[in-house]
């Protein structure tokens, strides 16, 4: 899997660059710039891990949707319709 990010060195610090935008990558809105080399390499692995989790999550979600369509379209299992819960009615137990 190709990385969506790359490291870029300046005079005294490192930054992580998003390949799609060619701008500094952001994590929770914070630009990943002015880091030491070890910190930048670590953050690059973190970003790649997040991307891998997102990709895998989308793959599993698509698979679940396909399987749900197969089950309901085959007629083997009837779809269940749930009725909304009714509010509890107080009763007089005395």
C-alpha positions as CSV (number, residue, x, y, z in Angstrom):
1,X,0.0,0.0,0.0
2,X,1.5,3.3,-1.1
3,X,1.7,6.0,1.5
4,X,-0.4,9.2,1.2
5,X,2.2,11.2,3.0
6,X,6.0,11.9,2.7
7,X,8.6,13.5,5.0
8,X,10.1,16.8,4.1
9,X,13.2,18.3,5.8
10,X,13.8,22.0,6.3
11,X,17.0,23.5,7.9
12,X,16.3,22.3,11.4
13,X,13.0,20.5,11.4
14,X,10.8,18.0,9.6
15,X,7.3,18.1,8.3
16,X,4.8,15.5,7.0
17,X,3.4,16.5,3.6
18,X,0.1,15.2,2.2
19,X,0.8,13.9,-1.3
20,X,-2.7,14.8,-2.6
21,X,-2.5,18.5,-1.6
22,X,1.2,19.0,-1.4
23,X,0.5,20.9,1.9
24,X,1.5,19.9,5.5
25,X,-0.6,17.0,6.7
26,X,-3.0,17.8,9.6
27,X,-4.1,15.6,12.5
28,X,-7.2,17.0,14.3
29,X,-6.6,20.3,12.6
30,X,-3.0,20.7,13.7
31,X,-0.4,20.9,11.0
32,X,2.4,18.3,11.4
33,X,5.4,20.6,11.0
34,X,8.5,21.6,13.0
35,X,9.2,18.1,14.3
36,X,12.4,16.3,15.0
37,X,13.3,13.4,12.7
38,X,12.3,10.6,15.0
39,X,9.0,12.3,15.9
40,X,8.2,12.9,12.2
41,X,8.9,9.2,11.3
42,X,6.7,8.1,14.2
43,X,3.8,10.4,13.2
44,X,4.2,9.2,9.6
45,X,3.6,5.6,10.8
46,X,0.6,6.8,12.8
47,X,-1.0,8.5,9.8
48,X,-0.3,5.5,7.6
49,X,-2.0,3.3,10.3
50,X,-5.0,5.6,10.4
51,X,-5.3,5.4,6.6
52,X,-5.1,1.6,6.7
53,X,-7.8,1.4,9.3
54,X,-10.1,3.7,7.3
55,X,-9.5,1.6,4.1
56,X,-10.1,-1.7,5.9
57,X,-13.2,-0.3,7.6
58,X,-14.7,0.8,4.3
59,X,-14.0,-2.6,2.8
60,X,-15.7,-4.4,5.6
61,X,-18.7,-2.0,5.5
62,X,-19.1,-2.6,1.8
63,X,-18.9,-6.4,2.3
64,X,-21.5,-6.3,5.0
65,X,-23.9,-4.3,2.7
66,X,-23.3,-6.8,-0.1
67,X,-24.0,-9.7,2.1
68,X,-27.2,-8.1,3.5
69,X,-28.4,-7.5,0.0
70,X,-27.7,-11.2,-0.9
71,X,-29.6,-12.5,2.1
72,X,-32.7,-10.3,1.7
73,X,-32.9,-10.7,-2.1
74,X,-32.6,-14.5,-1.9
75,X,-35.8,-14.7,0.1
76,X,-34.2,-17.2,2.5
77,X,-34.5,-14.9,5.4
78,X,-37.4,-12.6,5.8
79,X,-36.6,-9.0,6.7
80,X,-37.8,-8.2,10.2
81,X,-39.7,-4.9,10.8
82,X,-39.3,-3.5,14.2
83,X,-42.0,-1.4,15.8
84,X,-41.1,1.6,17.8
85,X,-41.2,1.2,21.6
86,X,-44.2,2.5,23.3
87,X,-43.8,4.6,26.5
88,X,-44.4,2.8,29.7
89,X,-47.8,3.3,31.1
90,X,-48.0,3.5,34.8
91,X,-50.4,1.0,36.3
92,X,-52.0,0.9,39.7
93,X,-50.7,-2.3,41.3
94,X,-52.6,-1.9,44.6
